[in-house]
Amino acid sequence: MVALIFILACIAVLSAVFTVVIRQMAKAHRQHYLEEMAVNELACASPTEPERKAAYKARPRARSAGSRHGRVARGLAARLHSGPIMR
């Protein structure tokens, strides 16, 4: 009789432990699902590929400093910089 009560107590304890574990897993799964839904909503709010391409093409472009100088000015600047090295 004592063995039967002991076995029933072990079964009750194990079922309680499994119940807690299953609840925690369900809670974690629900949290993961809610985070995934939030990420999907953010992805839908971000600009689409054609909008990003249009924004990229519409932005102003900076000129490089070398494009303002002509061929002669660039050659002269190169000679002036290389002069002290050659001496």
MMTF fields as JSON, N, C-alpha, C and O atoms, coordinates in Angstrom:
{
  "mmtfVersion": "1.0.0",
  "mmtfProducer": "UNKNOWN",
  "numBonds": 347,
  "numAtoms": 348,
  "numGroups": 87,
  "numChains": 1,
  "numModels": 1,
  "chainsPerModel": [1],
  "groupsPerChain": [87],
  "chainIdList": ["A"],
  "bondAtomList": [4, 2, 8, 6, 12, 10, 16, 14, 20, 18, 24, 22, 28, 26, 32, 30, 36, 34, 40, 38, 44, 42, 48, 46, 52, 50, 56, 54, 60, 58, 64, 62, 68, 66, 72, 70, 76, 74, 80, 78, 84, 82, 88, 86, 92, 90, 96, 94, 100, 98, 104, 102, 108, 106, 112, 110, 116, 114, 120, 118, 124, 122, 128, 126, 132, 130, 136, 134, 140, 138, 144, 142, 148, 146, 152, 150, 156, 154, 160, 158, 164, 162, 168, 166, 172, 170, 176, 174, 180, 178, 184, 182, 188, 186, 192, 190, 196, 194, 200, 198, 204, 202, 208, 206, 212, 210, 216, 214, 220, 218, 224, 222, 228, 226, 232, 230, 236, 234, 240, 238, 244, 242, 248, 246, 252, 250, 256, 254, 260, 258, 264, 262, 268, 266, 272, 270, 276, 274, 280, 278, 284, 282, 288, 286, 292, 290, 296, 294, 300, 298, 304, 302, 308, 306, 312, 310, 316, 314, 320, 318, 324, 322, 328, 326, 332, 330, 336, 334, 340, 338, 344, 342],
  "bondOrderList": [1, 1, 1, 1, 1, 1, 1, 1, 1, 1, 1, 1, 1, 1, 1, 1, 1, 1, 1, 1, 1, 1, 1, 1, 1, 1, 1, 1, 1, 1, 1, 1, 1, 1, 1, 1, 1, 1, 1, 1, 1, 1, 1, 1, 1, 1, 1, 1, 1, 1, 1, 1, 1, 1, 1, 1, 1, 1, 1, 1, 1, 1, 1, 1, 1, 1, 1, 1, 1, 1, 1, 1, 1, 1, 1, 1, 1, 1, 1, 1, 1, 1, 1, 1, 1, 1],
  "groupList": [{"groupName": "MET", "atomNameList": ["N", "CA", "C", "O"], "elementList": ["N", "C", "C", "O"], "formalChargeList": [0, 0, 0, 0], "bondAtomList": [1, 0, 2, 1, 3, 2], "bondOrderList": [1, 1, 2], "singleLetterCode": "M", "chemCompType": "L-PEPTIDE LINKING"}, {"groupName": "VAL", "atomNameList": ["N", "CA", "C", "O"], "elementList": ["N", "C", "C", "O"], "formalChargeList": [0, 0, 0, 0], "bondAtomList": [1, 0, 2, 1, 3, 2], "bondOrderList": [1, 1, 2], "singleLetterCode": "V", "chemCompType": "L-PEPTIDE LINKING"}, {"groupName": "ALA", "atomNameList": ["N", "CA", "C", "O"], "elementList": ["N", "C", "C", "O"], "formalChargeList": [0, 0, 0, 0], "bondAtomList": [1, 0, 2, 1, 3, 2], "bondOrderList": [1, 1, 2], "singleLetterCode": "A", "chemCompType": "L-PEPTIDE LINKING"}, {"groupName": "LEU", "atomNameList": ["N", "CA", "C", "O"], "elementList": ["N", "C", "C", "O"], "formalChargeList": [0, 0, 0, 0], "bondAtomList": [1, 0, 2, 1, 3, 2], "bondOrderList": [1, 1, 2], "singleLetterCode": "L", "chemCompType": "L-PEPTIDE LINKING"}, {"groupName": "ILE", "atomNameList": ["N", "CA", "C", "O"], "elementList": ["N", "C", "C", "O"], "formalChargeList": [0, 0, 0, 0], "bondAtomList": [1, 0, 2, 1, 3, 2], "bondOrderList": [1, 1, 2], "singleLetterCode": "I", "chemCompType": "L-PEPTIDE LINKING"}, {"groupName": "PHE", "atomNameList": ["N", "CA", "C", "O"], "elementList": ["N", "C", "C", "O"], "formalChargeList": [0, 0, 0, 0], "bondAtomList": [1, 0, 2, 1, 3, 2], "bondOrderList": [1, 1, 2], "singleLetterCode": "F", "chemCompType": "L-PEPTIDE LINKING"}, {"groupName": "CYS", "atomNameList": ["N", "CA", "C", "O"], "elementList": ["N", "C", "C", "O"], "formalChargeList": [0, 0, 0, 0], "bondAtomList": [1, 0, 2, 1, 3, 2], "bondOrderList": [1, 1, 2], "singleLetterCode": "C", "chemCompType": "L-PEPTIDE LINKING"}, {"groupName": "SER", "atomNameList": ["N", "CA", "C", "O"], "elementList": ["N", "C", "C", "O"], "formalChargeList": [0, 0, 0, 0], "bondAtomList": [1, 0, 2, 1, 3, 2], "bondOrderList": [1, 1, 2], "singleLetterCode": "S", "chemCompType": "L-PEPTIDE LINKING"}, {"groupName": "THR", "atomNameList": ["N", "CA", "C", "O"], "elementList": ["N", "C", "C", "O"], "formalChargeList": [0, 0, 0, 0], "bondAtomList": [1, 0, 2, 1, 3, 2], "bondOrderList": [1, 1, 2], "singleLetterCode": "T", "chemCompType": "L-PEPTIDE LINKING"}, {"groupName": "ARG", "atomNameList": ["N", "CA", "C", "O"], "elementList": ["N", "C", "C", "O"], "formalChargeList": [0, 0, 0, 0], "bondAtomList": [1, 0, 2, 1, 3, 2], "bondOrderList": [1, 1, 2], "singleLetterCode": "R", "chemCompType": "L-PEPTIDE LINKING"}, {"groupName": "GLN", "atomNameList": ["N", "CA", "C", "O"], "elementList": ["N", "C", "C", "O"], "formalChargeList": [0, 0, 0, 0], "bondAtomList": [1, 0, 2, 1, 3, 2], "bondOrderList": [1, 1, 2], "singleLetterCode": "Q", "chemCompType": "L-PEPTIDE LINKING"}, {"groupName": "LYS", "atomNameList": ["N", "CA", "C", "O"], "elementList": ["N", "C", "C", "O"], "formalChargeList": [0, 0, 0, 0], "bondAtomList": [1, 0, 2, 1, 3, 2], "bondOrderList": [1, 1, 2], "singleLetterCode": "K", "chemCompType": "L-PEPTIDE LINKING"}, {"groupName": "HIS", "atomNameList": ["N", "CA", "C", "O"], "elementList": ["N", "C", "C", "O"], "formalChargeList": [0, 0, 0, 0], "bondAtomList": [1, 0, 2, 1, 3, 2], "bondOrderList": [1, 1, 2], "singleLetterCode": "H", "chemCompType": "L-PEPTIDE LINKING"}, {"groupName": "TYR", "atomNameList": ["N", "CA", "C", "O"], "elementList": ["N", "C", "C", "O"], "formalChargeList": [0, 0, 0, 0], "bondAtomList": [1, 0, 2, 1, 3, 2], "bondOrderList": [1, 1, 2], "singleLetterCode": "Y", "chemCompType": "L-PEPTIDE LINKING"}, {"groupName": "GLU", "atomNameList": ["N", "CA", "C", "O"], "elementList": ["N", "C", "C", "O"], "formalChargeList": [0, 0, 0, 0], "bondAtomList": [1, 0, 2, 1, 3, 2], "bondOrderList": [1, 1, 2], "singleLetterCode": "E", "chemCompType": "L-PEPTIDE LINKING"}, {"groupName": "ASN", "atomNameList": ["N", "CA", "C", "O"], "elementList": ["N", "C", "C", "O"], "formalChargeList": [0, 0, 0, 0], "bondAtomList": [1, 0, 2, 1, 3, 2], "bondOrderList": [1, 1, 2], "singleLetterCode": "N", "chemCompType": "L-PEPTIDE LINKING"}, {"groupName": "PRO", "atomNameList": ["N", "CA", "C", "O"], "elementList": ["N", "C", "C", "O"], "formalChargeList": [0, 0, 0, 0], "bondAtomList": [1, 0, 2, 1, 3, 2], "bondOrderList": [1, 1, 2], "singleLetterCode": "P", "chemCompType": "L-PEPTIDE LINKING"}, {"groupName": "GLY", "atomNameList": ["N", "CA", "C", "O"], "elementList": ["N", "C", "C", "O"], "formalChargeList": [0, 0, 0, 0], "bondAtomList": [1, 0, 2, 1, 3, 2], "bondOrderList": [1, 1, 2], "singleLetterCode": "G", "chemCompType": "PEPTIDE LINKING"}],
  "groupTypeList": [0, 1, 2, 3, 4, 5, 4, 3, 2, 6, 4, 2, 1, 3, 7, 2, 1, 5, 8, 1, 1, 4, 9, 10, 0, 2, 11, 2, 12, 9, 10, 12, 13, 3, 14, 14, 0, 2, 1, 15, 14, 3, 2, 6, 2, 7, 16, 8, 14, 16, 14, 9, 11, 2, 2, 13, 11, 2, 9, 16, 9, 2, 9, 7, 2, 17, 7, 9, 12, 17, 9, 1, 2, 9, 17, 3, 2, 2, 9, 3, 12, 7, 17, 16, 4, 0, 9],
  "groupIdList": [1, 2, 3, 4, 5, 6, 7, 8, 9, 10, 11, 12, 13, 14, 15, 16, 17, 18, 19, 20, 21, 22, 23, 24, 25, 26, 27, 28, 29, 30, 31, 32, 33, 34, 35, 36, 37, 38, 39, 40, 41, 42, 43, 44, 45, 46, 47, 48, 49, 50, 51, 52, 53, 54, 55, 56, 57, 58, 59, 60, 61, 62, 63, 64, 65, 66, 67, 68, 69, 70, 71, 72, 73, 74, 75, 76, 77, 78, 79, 80, 81, 82, 83, 84, 85, 86, 87],
  "secStructList": [7, 2, 2, 2, 2, 2, 2, 2, 2, 2, 2, 2, 2, 2, 2, 2, 2, 2, 2, 2, 2, 2, 2, 2, 2, 2, 2, 2, 2, 2, 2, 2, 2, 2, 2, 2, 2, 2, 2, 2, 2, 2, 2, 2, 2, 1, 7, 7, 2, 2, 2, 2, 2, 2, 2, 2, 2, 2, 1, 7, 7, 7, 7, 7, 4, 4, 4, 4, 1, 7, 2, 2, 2, 2, 2, 2, 2, 2, 2, 2, 2, 2, 2, 2, 2, 2, 7],
  "xCoordList": [0.823, 0.0, 0.864, 0.569, 1.932, 2.831, 3.507, 3.698, 3.866, 4.511, 3.558, 3.976, 2.291, 1.305, 1.135, 1.041, 1.097, 0.985, 2.244, 2.16, 3.411, 4.667, 4.677, 5.102, 4.228, 4.194, 3.211, 3.513, 2.06, 1.089, 1.639, 1.391, 2.376, 2.99, 4.04, 4.124, 4.832, 5.848, 5.181, 5.647, 4.101, 3.375, 2.808, 2.853, 2.281, 1.727, 2.818, 2.611, 3.975, 5.086, 5.58, 5.807, 5.745, 6.211, 5.203, 5.597, 3.932, 2.931, 2.943, 2.736, 3.179, 3.275, 4.493, 4.416, 5.616, 6.832, 6.609, 6.96, 6.033, 5.788, 4.808, 4.947, 3.814, 2.858, 3.559, 3.289, 4.456, 5.191, 6.088, 6.158, 6.77, 7.667, 6.874, 7.292, 5.753, 4.935, 4.405, 4.364, 3.997, 3.526, 4.643, 4.412, 5.843, 6.97, 7.319, 7.631, 7.261, 7.538, 6.481, 6.807, 5.222, 4.152, 4.321, 4.09, 4.725, 4.944, 6.104, 6.012, 7.188, 8.335, 7.962, 8.378, 7.18, 6.757, 5.874, 6.011, 4.979, 4.108, 4.927, 4.659, 5.928, 6.773, 7.553, 7.684, 8.066, 8.798, 7.878, 8.281, 6.644, 5.672, 5.368, 5.308, 5.174, 4.874, 6.054, 5.855, 7.29, 8.465, 8.56, 8.904, 8.257, 8.301, 7.259, 7.524, 6.085, 5.043, 5.459, 5.19, 6.114, 6.571, 7.622, 7.62, 8.519, 9.544, 8.888, 9.294, 7.89, 7.19, 6.476, 6.449, 5.903, 5.236, 6.248, 5.964, 7.425, 8.462, 8.958, 9.246, 9.057, 9.512, 8.501, 8.89, 7.23, 6.207, 6.231, 5.861, 6.66, 6.688, 7.919, 7.924, 8.954, 10.16, 9.899, 9.01, 10.669, 10.434, 10.735, 11.622, 9.99, 10.177, 11.402, 11.979, 11.783, 12.99, 12.921, 13.892, 11.82, 11.773, 11.846, 12.441, 11.236, 11.298, 12.718, 13.158, 13.454, 14.848, 15.718, 16.598, 15.475, 16.256, 15.979, 16.895, 14.715, 14.362, 14.991, 15.462, 15.003, 15.615, 17.127, 17.729, 17.742, 19.182, 19.536, 20.538, 18.711, 18.982, 18.714, 19.348, 17.791, 17.394, 18.335, 18.279, 19.194, 20.05, 21.135, 21.583, 21.555, 22.594, 23.95, 24.269, 24.721, 26.046, 27.112, 27.015, 28.115, 29.206, 30.244, 30.515, 30.804, 31.861, 33.185, 33.398, 34.045, 35.373, 36.201, 35.951, 37.168, 37.978, 38.825, 39.106, 39.227, 40.084, 39.356, 40.006, 38.059, 37.341, 37.313, 37.025, 37.602, 37.591, 38.872, 38.875, 39.933, 41.204, 41.303, 40.797, 41.958, 42.185, 43.402, 44.03, 43.725, 44.856, 46.17, 47.063, 46.288, 47.531, 47.722, 48.829, 46.654, 46.763, 47.12, 47.898, 46.56, 46.879, 48.332, 49.008, 48.818, 50.21, 51.16, 52.19, 50.817, 51.657, 51.679, 52.733, 50.55, 50.478, 51.306, 51.954, 51.291, 52.069, 53.56, 54.329, 53.973, 55.395, 55.826, 56.937, 54.951, 55.302, 55.45, 56.328, 54.611, 54.694, 55.888, 56.475, 56.247, 57.343, 58.696, 59.73, 58.72, 59.976, 60.895, 62.058, 60.449, 61.346, 61.851, 62.929, 61.103, 61.556, 62.72, 63.639, 62.676, 63.7, 65.009, 66.055, 65.002, 66.231, 67.168, 68.234],
  "yCoordList": [-1.196, 0.0, 1.256, 2.227, 1.225, 2.371, 2.585, 3.727, 1.512, 1.609, 2.236, 3.033, 1.877, 2.434, 3.936, 4.702, 4.355, 5.787, 6.524, 7.634, 5.897, 6.5, 6.661, 7.701, 5.676, 5.742, 6.832, 7.59, 6.918, 7.962, 9.359, 10.3, 9.496, 10.787, 11.168, 12.326, 10.198, 10.472, 10.894, 11.81, 10.225, 10.59, 11.999, 12.756, 12.368, 13.707, 14.771, 15.823, 14.494, 15.457, 15.606, 16.722, 14.499, 14.565, 15.286, 16.056, 15.052, 15.744, 17.246, 18.044, 17.646, 19.07, 19.701, 20.808, 18.985, 19.498, 19.64, 20.668, 18.626, 18.707, 19.815, 20.462, 20.048, 21.126, 22.484, 23.327, 22.692, 23.956, 24.119, 25.2, 23.044, 23.108, 23.417, 24.25, 22.768, 22.998, 24.426, 25.047, 24.96, 26.351, 27.326, 28.294, 27.076, 27.954, 27.896, 28.915, 26.704, 26.569, 27.291, 27.939, 27.187, 27.88, 29.392, 30.118, 29.86, 31.296, 31.786, 32.848, 31.017, 31.394, 31.369, 32.239, 30.375, 30.281, 31.469, 32.022, 31.859, 33.009, 34.295, 35.137, 34.45, 35.641, 35.703, 36.768, 34.559, 34.503, 34.866, 35.574, 34.372, 34.679, 36.176, 36.772, 36.79, 38.223, 39.051, 40.051, 38.636, 39.351, 39.221, 40.179, 38.042, 37.82, 38.674, 39.212, 38.795, 39.634, 41.104, 41.832, 41.541, 42.929, 43.199, 44.263, 42.244, 42.412, 42.466, 43.262, 41.639, 41.656, 42.985, 43.492, 43.541, 44.834, 45.934, 46.832, 45.862, 46.848, 46.689, 47.677, 45.451, 45.208, 45.763, 46.267, 45.676, 46.213, 47.739, 48.363, 48.339, 49.796, 50.379, 51.563, 49.587, 50.11, 50.335, 49.708, 51.226, 51.512, 50.289, 49.492, 50.166, 49.038, 49.275, 50.362, 48.277, 48.345, 49.466, 50.21, 49.624, 50.734, 52.111, 53.041, 52.234, 53.517, 53.826, 54.972, 52.795, 53.012, 53.391, 54.243, 52.757, 53.085, 54.511, 55.228, 54.923, 56.286, 57.299, 58.348, 57.001, 57.913, 57.978, 59.039, 56.851, 56.833, 57.67, 58.385, 57.579, 58.346, 59.834, 60.664, 60.183, 61.576, 62.342, 63.571, 61.657, 62.37, 63.144, 62.715, 64.269, 65.065, 64.375, 63.722, 64.528, 63.897, 64.97, 66.042, 64.678, 65.622, 65.461, 64.351, 66.553, 66.499, 66.21, 66.597, 65.55, 65.321, 66.591, 67.371, 66.794, 68.013, 68.077, 69.164, 66.934, 66.915, 67.275, 67.626, 67.203, 67.461, 68.948, 69.301, 69.833, 71.268, 71.715, 72.744, 70.972, 71.334, 70.746, 69.658, 71.479, 70.979, 70.07, 69.81, 69.593, 68.678, 69.355, 68.73, 70.62, 71.356, 71.56, 71.391, 71.922, 72.179, 70.909, 70.949, 69.795, 68.531, 68.157, 67.7, 68.34, 68.017, 68.913, 68.453, 70.199, 71.131, 70.775, 70.825, 70.425, 70.054, 68.802, 68.692, 67.868, 66.644, 66.949, 66.356, 67.87, 68.218, 68.96, 68.757, 69.826, 70.568, 69.64, 69.846, 68.634, 67.708, 66.778, 66.393, 66.417, 65.478, 66.194, 65.529, 67.524, 68.275, 68.042, 67.698, 68.206, 68.013, 66.576, 66.348, 65.628, 64.242, 64.002, 63.247, 64.651, 64.436, 65.095, 64.674, 66.097, 66.829, 66.078, 66.588],
  "zCoordList": [0.0, 0.0, 0.0, -0.698, 0.79, 0.857, -0.501, -0.92, -1.181, -2.492, -3.507, -4.347, -3.429, -4.347, -4.122, -5.081, -2.867, -2.561, -3.033, -3.558, -2.84, -3.295, -4.818, -5.323, -5.531, -7.0, -7.446, -8.368, -6.813, -7.163, -6.86, -7.615, -5.771, -5.439, -6.479, -6.888, -6.902, -7.944, -9.252, -9.929, -9.595, -10.821, -10.701, -11.671, -9.552, -9.357, -9.46, -10.064, -8.869, -8.923, -10.357, -10.823, -11.05, -12.439, -13.329, -14.205, -13.12, -13.941, -13.65, -14.564, -12.413, -12.087, -12.758, -13.29, -12.728, -13.368, -14.866, -15.445, -15.5, -16.94, -17.279, -18.317, -16.42, -16.651, -16.65, -17.505, -15.691, -15.618, -16.844, -17.428, -17.229, -18.396, -19.659, -20.463, -19.838, -21.038, -21.06, -22.122, -19.908, -19.87, -20.232, -20.957, -19.733, -20.045, -21.537, -22.152, -22.099, -23.534, -24.358, -25.353, -23.956, -24.675, -24.574, -25.542, -23.394, -23.204, -24.078, -24.695, -24.13, -24.966, -26.446, -27.212, -26.84, -28.243, -28.62, -29.712, -27.731, -27.986, -28.085, -28.943, -27.207, -27.254, -28.565, -29.167, -28.999, -30.266, -31.438, -32.36, -31.387, -32.442, -32.474, -33.55, -31.296, -31.248, -31.762, -32.452, -31.428, -31.941, -33.456, -34.149, -33.961, -35.409, -36.124, -37.199, -35.534, -36.126, -36.115, -37.07, -35.039, -34.977, -36.045, -36.664, -36.263, -37.306, -38.678, -39.524, -38.908, -40.194, -40.426, -41.548, -39.375, -39.514, -39.833, -40.626, -39.214, -39.525, -40.95, -41.626, -41.407, -42.774, -43.778, -44.832, -43.465, -44.364, -44.364, -45.358, -43.267, -43.182, -43.863, -44.201, -44.073, -44.709, -46.199, -46.775, -46.822, -48.243, -49.11, -48.804, -50.177, -51.074, -51.948, -51.939, -52.683, -53.515, -54.566, -54.694, -55.327, -56.297, -55.625, -56.169, -54.434, -53.729, -53.295, -53.381, -52.819, -52.412, -53.6, -53.479, -54.763, -55.955, -56.406, -56.807, -56.34, -56.737, -55.787, -56.226, -54.506, -53.532, -53.747, -53.586, -54.109, -54.352, -55.577, -55.578, -56.621, -57.835, -57.635, -58.287, -56.75, -56.56, -55.635, -55.6, -54.888, -53.941, -54.685, -55.748, -54.141, -54.808, -54.72, -53.727, -55.752, -55.782, -55.636, -56.234, -54.849, -54.63, -55.739, -56.196, -56.149, -57.152, -56.469, -55.32, -57.158, -56.601, -56.786, -57.706, -55.927, -55.971, -57.243, -57.747, -57.755, -58.935, -60.218, -61.203, -60.242, -61.48, -61.822, -62.966, -60.863, -61.146, -61.852, -62.528, -61.706, -62.328, -63.721, -63.996, -64.579, -65.923, -65.955, -64.929, -67.151, -67.307, -66.955, -66.384, -67.292, -67.026, -65.529, -65.018, -64.823, -63.392, -62.636, -61.683, -63.052, -62.374, -62.612, -61.69, -63.812, -64.115, -63.346, -62.854, -63.238, -62.494, -61.013, -60.379, -60.47, -59.059, -58.804, -57.764, -59.732, -59.558, -59.583, -58.826, -60.45, -60.502, -59.253, -58.762, -58.727, -57.527, -56.327, -55.489, -56.237, -55.116, -55.232, -54.221, -56.44, -56.618, -56.64, -56.589, -56.715, -56.763, -55.582, -55.797, -54.352, -53.209, -53.086, -52.537, -53.578, -53.491, -54.43, -54.115, -55.588, -56.602, -56.227, -56.721, -55.386, -55.057, -54.196, -53.852]
}
